[in-house]
Amino acid sequence: MTLRSYTSEDRRLAASLFAQYGSYVQVSDRLDIPISTIRGWQSDEEYIATLAISRSAITQEHIQRHLNNITLAQHELADRLENGNEMQAKDGSLVRIKVDAKSLAVIASIATQNAQLLQHRPTSIAGNIDARLLAIAETLARAARDAEARTVTGDVVSSYPIPSVELKP
């Protein structure tokens, strides 16, 4: 039995294939390199670097495919919004039917949320509006009281009576 030596190219190719398949068995079968050898390369700097670069490239390919699908879907959606959905009539002909209001509302809502996300703006109203308005009113009232208070030789004089609070043990 002879020992086989492996080159840097073998390690780089194994790393690239592992990034693609995610399986030592598949890499081993394709390259005819023992699984134990490939696993041993996990601590090799060149293998680690090639694996990282390959994974990044694969991720970028996936992202680009998704972006292309989004573009295609947006074009199709725009066509449907402008011209309606294609439906088959009873006589077998194709006709365009306007998109219903419920679907339009869903599309508008999703589009609005996505636009807000792209602008780094919140996508929903959080909390109770009445509570928020009440908090603003209280803040403004406090500011008005503070503006009326006057400082005279270290004492604060207010036109509002200060209630006394009785503390119970």
Buried (B, 14 or more C-beta within 10 A) or exposed (E): EEEEEBEEEBBBBBBBBBBBEEEBEEBBEBBEBEEEBBEEBEEBEEBBEBBEBBBEEEEEEEEEEEEEEEEEEEEEEEEBBEEEBEEEEEEEEEEEEEBEEEEEEEBEEEEEBEEEEEEEEEEEEEEEEEEEEEEEEEEEEEEEEEEEEEEEEEEEEEEEEEEEEEEEE
